[in-house]
Amino acid sequence: MHLKDFYSELSTIEENGEFTTEISINKDHEIYIGHFPNRPVTPGVILMQLFKEEVEKRTKSNLQLQNAVNVKFMAVVDPNLSDKFLLQSQITKEDDLIHLKGIAKHQDKIALKINSTYKIVS
């Protein structure tokens, strides 16, 4: 896990190959020291990394991002408003590639939509 001590998984529901994972983010994590003082905002790249780590866990593979054809940041994720977060993931495998279609929600608002492809590296 690259995001050491940043989040913990509270629950995961799998239904027809789709995963809904509730996580709790650590509002006191060092990421927020510089992003931004007195007004923490979860960086977009961290939201993308959450999905990568989720896919790695579900596929039991180490992955490398190949492309992200559709990434939309739609709302600010402020951990002081709520430390709960939902990741909704649809994962498909094709040879040595993993395709992700994901939606991240914070306070019932869509924070991120992502369509990306990862290569299995081990």
N, C-alpha and C positions, 0 to 999 in steps of 0.2 A: 504494500500500500504506500503510495507516494504521499498521500495526504494524512500523514501520521497525526493522530490525535485531533483531526479536524472534524470527523463525524463518526457516528455510530449508527448501525442499522437497528431499527426498532422492530420492523416486521417486513415480510415479503409475501405477497400473494401471487401465485402463478395461475393463469387461466388461459388455456389455448395458446401457449407459447408466448404470452405477454406477461410481463412482470410489473407489479406495482410495489415499490419499495418505499417505506417511510423511514426517513433518517432524522437524526437530531444533530444539528451542527453546533460546534463549540464556539460560542460567541466571544470567548476570551482567547481564541487561537491567535498566534503571532501574525497570521495573514492580515488580520484587521488592524494591526499597529500602524501600518502605512497606507491602508486602503479603507477608510480614511480616518485620521484621528478625530475623535468625538462624533463621527458619523460613519460607522462601519457599513461597507457595501461588499458583498461577496463578488470577487472578480469573475468576469465571464469565463476566463480560461479555467478557473476552478470548477465552475459548473460543468464545463466540458469534460474535465478530468474525472468528476464524479461519475459521469456516464461511462467513461473508459474503464474505470475500476469496477463498476457494476457489471459491465460486459465480461471483463476478465474473470470475475468471480463466477458468473453464470456459465461461462464456457470452459472454465478451468484452463485458460490459455494466457500466455503473455502476448500482448497486442501492441502494434504500432499503427498510429493513425496514418491512413493512406490518403483520404480526402474527406472533406466535409462540404458537401454540395449545397446544403441549406442549413444555415445557422442563424437563428433570429433571437436576439435578446429583447424581451418584451416587457420586463418589469425589474425593478431593483429588488435585490434580496438583502434586507436589513435584518441581521440576526437578533437585534434588540426588539424587533416587533414580534418575532416568533422564531424559535430555534427548530421548529418542525418543517420538514421539506418532503415532497413526494417526487419520486422518479418513476415515470411510466415508460417502459422499454419494450419494444418489439425487436427481437433479435432473430436474424436468419443467417445461415451458414452456406457458403458456396465455395467449394474447394478449400483453399487456405485463406479465404476472406470471410469476415464477419460484417454483416450490415446491421446498422442500428437506426431505428426510427424512435426518437425519444421526445418526451415532454417533461419538463421540470416545473413543478408548481410550488408556490410559496404563498401562504395566506389565501388560498383558493384562486390565485392569479397565475396565469402562465408566465413563467420567468424566462424560459428557454424552450425553443423548438430546435431539434437537431436531426439531420439525416447525415450519417457518416459511415465510412467504411474503414475497417481495420484489417491489417494483415497479421496472421498468426506467426509469431516469431519463434515460439518454442512450445 
